[in-house]
Amino acid sequence: MIWAEDKAQVLGAGGKMLWHVPADFKHFKDTTMGSPIIMGRASFLSLGQALPGRRNIVLTGSREFTAPDVEIAHSLEEALELCARTPQVWITGGAKVYREVMELGLADLLVVTQLDMTAMVPPMSTVAYAPVIDPVRWQLDLTRSDENWRPKSGDAAWRVRYYIPR
C-alpha cells in the first residue's frame, strides 16, 4: 500500500487532496509505474483519469460505473483476483480501501509519505484519515526509510517511511 499523510494522518477531505508536493508525486509515480494499482471509485474520480503506465483497477459497488482505461471490480477480492499473477500490486486509496486491506491482513509493505504540514481542511468537509499502523504487526524498515526530512517541494518537506510485517 502507498499513501501520503499530513501530521494529523489526514489523507484528504471532501474527495480532494489538500496539498501539492511535486517531489512526492514523482516518488509515487516511480514507485507504482508498471504495476497494477487498486483504488476506490472516489479516489479515482479525484484523479480525473486513469494513471498512465499502470493497470488501473477501480473498486465500486455500482454496476453502472464505467471509465476509460480502467478495469472495474466490485469487491477487493475481485480486484486482487484480477492481479493474481502479478508480483507487485499497489493499493492507492482511499481510506476505506486501506482500512479493509489492513483489517484483512493483506498488505506486505506500507510506503508512507509523511508531510511536514497540517492540511487546511475546508469547513464541513468529510475528512479521510490514513489507517492506523499497528506497531505489533508492523515495523519501520530503517534500511529504506528516510531518517531526515527531504527538502520542501511545493507545500511541504516530506519523508518516506517503509513498514514491513513483524
C-alpha positions in Angstrom: 0.0 0.0 0.0 1.1 3.5 -0.6 -0.2 6.9 0.7 0.8 10.4 1.8 -0.4 11.9 5.0 -0.1 15.1 6.9 0.9 15.5 10.6 -2.6 14.5 11.7 -2.7 11.4 9.4 -5.1 13.2 7.0 -5.2 11.8 3.5 -7.6 14.3 2.1 -11.0 15.9 2.6 -14.1 16.4 0.5 -12.8 14.0 -2.1 -9.7 16.1 -2.7 -6.0 16.0 -1.8 -5.2 19.0 0.3 -1.6 19.6 -0.7 0.7 19.9 -3.7 4.1 18.2 -3.2 5.5 17.5 -6.7 8.5 15.5 -5.5 6.2 13.1 -3.7 4.0 12.8 -6.8 7.2 11.8 -8.7 8.0 9.3 -5.9 4.5 7.8 -6.2 4.8 7.6 -10.0 8.3 6.0 -9.8 7.1 3.5 -7.2 3.9 2.4 -8.9 4.9 2.6 -12.5 4.4 -0.6 -14.4 2.4 -2.3 -11.6 -1.4 -2.6 -11.2 -2.9 -0.1 -8.8 -6.2 -0.7 -7.0 -8.2 2.3 -5.7 -11.8 3.1 -4.7 -14.1 5.0 -7.0 -13.8 8.3 -5.1 -10.0 8.2 -5.3 -10.2 7.5 -9.0 -12.7 10.4 -9.5 -10.4 12.7 -7.6 -7.6 11.9 -10.1 -9.9 12.6 -13.1 -8.4 9.9 -15.3 -6.5 6.6 -15.3 -2.9 6.9 -14.4 -0.7 6.1 -17.4 1.8 3.2 -17.3 -0.2 1.3 -14.8 -3.1 -1.1 -14.9 -5.8 0.9 -13.1 -8.4 -1.2 -11.2 -11.3 0.8 -9.6 -13.4 -0.7 -6.8 -17.1 0.3 -6.9 -20.4 -1.0 -5.7 -22.0 0.5 -8.7 -22.8 -1.9 -11.6 -23.2 1.1 -13.9 -19.9 2.8 -13.3 -17.5 2.9 -16.3 -14.4 4.9 -17.1 -11.9 4.8 -19.9 -8.7 2.9 -19.4 -9.7 1.2 -16.1 -10.9 -2.2 -15.1 -13.9 -2.3 -12.7 -14.0 -4.6 -9.6 -17.0 -4.9 -7.3 -15.0 -6.2 -4.3 -11.5 -6.2 -3.0 -11.3 -9.9 -3.6 -12.3 -9.5 -7.2 -9.7 -6.7 -7.7 -7.0 -8.9 -6.3 -8.1 -11.8 -8.4 -7.6 -9.6 -11.5 -3.9 -9.3 -10.4 -3.4 -12.8 -9.1 -0.4 -13.4 -11.4 1.3 -10.1 -10.8 4.1 -10.0 -8.3 3.6 -6.3 -7.1 0.2 -4.7 -6.7 -0.3 -1.3 -5.1 -3.3 -0.2 -3.1 -3.6 3.5 -3.7 -6.6 4.5 -1.7 -8.8 5.7 -0.4 -9.3 5.4 3.4 -12.0 2.7 3.2 -9.9 0.5 0.9 -6.8 1.0 3.1 -8.8 0.0 6.2 -10.2 -3.1 4.5 -6.8 -4.3 3.4 -5.3 -3.7 6.8 -8.2 -5.5 8.6 -7.8 -8.5 6.3 -4.0 -8.6 6.8 -3.4 -8.5 3.1 -0.6 -5.9 2.9 3.0 -6.9 2.9 4.5 -3.4 2.6 3.4 0.1 3.6 5.1 3.0 1.8 4.0 6.1 3.7 5.0 9.7 2.8 4.8 11.9 5.8 4.3 15.5 5.1 5.7 18.2 7.4 2.5 20.1 7.4 -1.0 20.2 8.8 -3.5 20.4 5.9 -6.2 23.1 5.9 -9.4 21.2 5.9 -12.4 23.1 4.4 -15.3 23.6 6.9 -17.9 20.9 6.7 -15.7 18.5 4.7 -15.6 14.8 5.3 -12.0 14.0 6.3 -10.3 10.8 5.2 -7.6 9.5 7.6 -4.8 7.1 6.9 -5.1 3.7 8.5 -3.5 3.1 11.9 -0.2 1.3 11.6 -0.2 -1.3 14.4 3.3 -1.5 15.9 2.6 -5.1 17.0 2.1 -6.1 13.3 4.4 -3.6 11.5 8.0 -2.4 12.0 9.8 0.5 10.4 12.3 -0.7 7.8 15.3 1.5 8.8 17.3 0.5 5.8 14.9 2.1 3.4 13.2 4.8 5.4 14.2 8.4 5.4 15.8 9.4 8.6 15.5 13.1 7.8 13.1 15.3 6.0 13.6 15.8 2.3 13.7 19.4 1.1 10.4 21.2 0.8 8.6 20.6 -2.5 5.5 22.7 -3.1 3.6 22.8 0.1 5.8 20.7 2.4 9.0 19.0 3.3 8.5 15.3 3.2 10.0 11.9 4.1 9.2 8.3 3.1 8.7 5.6 5.7 8.7 1.9 4.8 6.9 -0.5 7.1 7.3 -4.3 6.9 5.5 -7.0 8.8 7.0 -8.2 12.0 
